[in-house]
Amino acid sequence: MRNGKLNDAASKYEKSLEMKLAILGPFNPQPGIAASLNKLESVYHAMGKLDKALENHENSPNMCREIHGPNKPHPDISTSLNNIGLLYEAMGKLEKALENQEKSLQMKLAIH
């Protein structure tokens, strides 16, 4: 039952992302596109599709930097880095996990 709901959620998030990209353009950084990438990554992570989750999620921090400014700390960027760290941890890539978690923490400290 859980896998069915996750598959359904992934399908809906994929369609939502496709629609946003069709409307806004694939090279137009927008908060809605970044949010869709984060949501899709979360579903793939829950499904155990870690490579696919990482593939989708690695674009999110860069897009958030384009939206909020390349040198400006922002919670969206910090969250994206944190999520990437969690993915690397689940994949057993602990050095990459730690690197992203540390970046996320430093950004959180800079924000607060």
N, C-alpha and C positions, 0 to 999 in steps of 0.2 A: 504494500500500500504506500509506504513512504517513497519508494523509488518511482512509483507512478506519479505522485505529486511533484517530486523533484523534476522528473522528465517534463511534466506539464509546465512547471514554472520556468524551466530552461527554455522551452519552446516559446513561451510568451515573452520572456526577456529578449530572446534572439529576435523575434518579430518586432518588438518595440525598438530595439537598437537599429534594426534594418530601416524601420520607418524614420527614425530620427536622422539617420545618416542620409537617407534619400531626401529628406526635407532640408536639413541643415548643410549637407555636404560632408564628405568624408574627411576633409582637411580643415574643418571649421570647429575649433575647440569650443565646446559648450558644456555648461554644468550638467545638462540632461544626458548628454552622451557619456560623460565621465561617470555619472550616477548609474547609468545602465550597465556600463562595463563593470562597476563594482558589484552590482546586484547579480549579474551573470556569473562573475567570478565566484561569488559566495555559493551559488547553486552548484556550479561545477565542483567546487571544493567539497561540499556536502555529499556529492555523488561519488567522490573519490577520483574524479577526472582532474588530477592535479596539474598535469602538463597543459591541458586545455584551459584550466583556470589561470595558470600563470601566463599563458599566451595572451589571454584577454586582458589580464590585469596589469601587465607590464606597461601598457599604453596609458593607463590611468594617471600615474603621478606626473608624467610629462604633460599630459593634457591639462591637469590641474595647475601645473606651473605656468602654462600658457594662459590659462584663464585668470589666475590670481597674481601672476607676476613671478618671474624666474627666481628672484632672490627674496621674496616675501614669504615668511612662514605662514602656513594656513592649515586649519584642521583637516581639510579635504586631502591635502598632500600627505599630512601625517598619517591619516587613516589608511590611505593607499599604501604607504610604505609599511605600515604595521601589517596590513593584510598580506602583502607580498612576503614579509618575514614569516608569517604564520604558514604560508604555502611552502616556503623553503624548509621550514621546520618539519612539516608533515612529509616532505619528500626526503628527509634525512640530510639535507644540505645545511648543516648547522652554521657554518661560517657565513654563508649568504644570508641565513636567517638572522644571525646576530648583527650583521652589517646593516640590514634594513631596519631591524628593531632599534638599533642605536640611532640611526638617522631619524626615525619616527620620534623617539624620546627627545632628542635634541631639539627637534622642531616644536614638540609640545612644550618644552621648557622655554623656548624662545617666545612662544605665544602667550604663556601665562607668566 
